[in-house]
Amino acid sequence: MRRVYFDNNATTPLLPEVFEAMQPYFVEHFGNASSIHHHGQETRAAVERARESVVELLGCRPSEIVFTSGGTEADNLALFGLARPGDHLISSTIEHHAVLNSCKQLQSAGCEVTYVPVDGRGVVDPDDVRRALRPNTKLISIMMANNETGVLQPVEEIGRIAAEADVYFHTDAVQAAGKVPVDVKQIGCDLLSISGHKIHAPQGVGALYVRKGTLLHPLFYGGSHERSRRAGTENVAGIAGLGKAAEIAKRALESGDLLRMAEMRDRIEQTFLVEMESIGVNGAGAPRVPNTTNIYFDYIEGEALVIALDLKGLAVSTGAACSSGAIEPSHVLTAMGLRPDRARASIRFSLGKQNTPDDVQFALDLVPATVARLRELSPVYGRKQALST
Ligand SMILES: Cc1ncc(COP(=O)(O)O)c(C=O)c1O
């Protein structure tokens, strides 16, 4: 059966070039990067080469990159590394759970957190951030691109507000890196998270940019790896993969590949909007990363559509999380003001560099018919049809 993967915001396939860059560090070059002998020097060199590639992608210095086990750890390191009981933090209602649940934990440990809202397009108003500042505000953590909608946040303005107030600014750029230019100086952030597996590197590796002079408490205690900011023997193969993926991501930003991706994404949206009734794009009108579209299909359950499409070979996802048997509507979509039933009827299509116009055609052929079939089974849709005839 033909399978098309449109869930690249969940994870991306490892690129062959990335796999090739990692392979020597499993068997051939196995040294501990802290060892002073030949074997250690080989792997140390690989780690430092990868660091240079991440530096090139983010526009910072090598000493400002801390390799982590992924985006979640990078977010945790930023927040727990800075916040102390009595501190006030500012975040938003649409953050990834890596930030939201860190904030919740910090609240139970004696920090105060203000969650700024978003408008109907899913965008934070920088003035809300400014108004939320207090004398004890230590950190602002607002994501660069949302994982469910792809909506970009005004991080440069927030960076200016943070600088004026002399408050640290962290941005979760996990879903922005490789899709839009990410330059830490332009953003004006002190901390920025990225994750390998969202840019075609393996799962289980990521990085946190930490601006020079930012004193972070480590999450782990152990050796003095990563300038004492992240103890633990380095995941050399993973880091080598992240380095190669960063290099490829940087090239893609300059190559026009992302424009082609945006064209494919736009074709999906335009075709669906013309061919189907009672649908709409969540986050329409806001600046977005080029690979993501989040669409509501009224009168259906998103979960049912995901399963029906998967049975036909198309992998997409809902923004909804499944907890203890009850499907909660997405916190991102409800924060944007969507009714719970509409939030539950929403599906995310997220494209990757491996996708082709043929993949798009596959989705265009499949989705309208599947939505129509599911709506036939919906009593609410049946009533609506009866009323309109
Ligand atoms: C915006 C955002 N932040 C953080 C993460 C967590 O990254 P990781 O899966 O590398 O822990 C994700 C992953 O879905 C994400 O989309």
The ligand as an SDF file (V2000), in Angstrom:
LIG
                    3D

 16 16  0  0  0  0  0  0  0  0999 V2000
    7.4350   23.2030   20.0750 C   0  0  0  0  0  0  0  0  0  0  0  0
    8.0490   21.9600   20.6480 C   0  0  0  0  0  0  0  0  0  0  0  0
    8.8310   22.0630   21.7350 N   0  0  0  0  0  0  0  0  0  0  0  0
    9.4200   21.0020   22.2830 C   0  0  0  0  0  0  0  0  0  0  0  0
    9.2430   19.7450   21.7610 C   0  0  0  0  0  0  0  0  0  0  0  0
    9.9120   18.5870   22.4180 C   0  0  0  0  0  0  0  0  0  0  0  0
   11.0320   18.1500   21.6860 O   0  0  0  0  0  0  0  0  0  0  0  0
   11.6040   16.6620   21.8710 P   0  0  0  0  0  0  0  0  0  0  0  0
   10.6100   15.7420   21.2150 O   0  0  0  0  0  0  0  0  0  0  0  0
   12.9240   16.6960   21.1600 O   0  0  0  0  0  0  0  0  0  0  0  0
   11.7520   16.4220   23.3220 O   0  0  0  0  0  0  0  0  0  0  0  0
    8.4300   19.5780   20.6340 C   0  0  0  0  0  0  0  0  0  0  0  0
    8.1660   18.2280   20.0770 C   0  0  0  0  0  0  0  0  0  0  0  0
    7.0760   17.9320   19.6420 O   0  0  0  0  0  0  0  0  0  0  0  0
    7.8250   20.7170   20.0540 C   0  0  0  0  0  0  0  0  0  0  0  0
    7.0420   20.6280   18.9830 O   0  0  0  0  0  0  0  0  0  0  0  0
  1  2  1  0
  2  3  1  0
  2 15  2  0
  3  4  2  0
  4  5  1  0
  5  6  1  0
  5 12  2  0
  6  7  1  0
  7  8  1  0
  8  9  2  0
  8 10  1  0
  8 11  1  0
 12 13  1  0
 12 15  1  0
 13 14  2  0
 15 16  1  0
M  END
$$$$
